[in-house]
Amino acid sequence: MLEHRQVEAATGNLNEISELTGRMANIISQLRGFSRKSSGEHSQVSIAQSIDQALSMFRREIESSQIDVQARTDPELSVVTDPLLLNQVTGQSIQ
């Protein structure tokens, strides 16, 4: 495109590539978290945060299927559990 002096198109494509690369990095990071083996240690875990993380992982699929997801959780609500297991269960529930 640059050889054909289509600078605006090339700039748009590079911006899109940059945005997609950032999304991919975020998804890969989340997948690594889901795929790790549990340590078995329990701690106080925010349910709202776990739901938000799972929703962000599936955001593209949710948007492309035109589903309106509204998660209403009490930000103070938490449980004592293995954080990794809660994230895996939440992700599987959304999937």
N, C-alpha and C positions, 0 to 999 in steps of 0.2 A: 504494500500500500504506500509505503514511504517512497519507493522508487517511482510510483505513479502519482506522487504529490497529493495523496489522499491523507493528509495529516490529521484532519478531524476524525475520520473513520479509524485510523490507526490509534489515535489517542483514546477514543471510545473503547476500542478492543482491549487496549492495554489496561484501562481502568477496570473493565469487566474481569479481565484475567486476574488483576490484583485483588479484587473483591472476592472472586471465587477461590483464590488461593487462601485468603484469610478464613473463609468458611470451611474449607477443607482442613486447615490446621486445627480449627476448633472442633470439628467432627472427629478427627483422628485423636485428639487429646481426650475427648469424651469416650471414644471407643476403647482407648487404652485403659481408662478408668474402669469401664464396665468389664473388660476382659481380665483384669488382674484377679489373682486368687485372693480370697478373703483372709485377713489376718486373724479373724476370730475375735478381735477385740471389740468391745462395745463402748459406745459413747453417746452423748446427747446429740441427736440429729434432727434438724429442722425438716418437717414434712413438706412445707411449702418450697423450700430450697430444692429438695429432691425432685418434686414435681416439676419445678421450673427447669431444672437441668434436663430432665427427660423430655419435656416439651421442646426445648431448644434443639435437642438432638433430632427430633422428628419434625421440626418446623417446616422444612421444604415439602415433605410428603403431605403434611396437614394442609398447607397452603395450596398445593397443586390439586388436592382432592376437594377443595372449596368447602372444607369443614370448619365450622366456627367452634373453637375450643375455648371454654372459659373455666379457668381453675379458680375457685374461690376457697381459699384456705386461710386459716388463722395463722398469721406470721409467728405467733408465739407457740403454736402447737409443735411439740417435738416428742420423740420417743427415744428410749435407750435401746440401741441396737448396733449391729455392725453397719456402718455407713455404706459400705460397698454393696452389701446384700440389699439394703433398702433401695439404693439406686438401681440395682438390677431388677428388682421386683417392680418398681415404679416404671422403668423403661419397658419391661415386658407387658405391663398392664396397658400402656398407651399403644404399644405396637399391635 
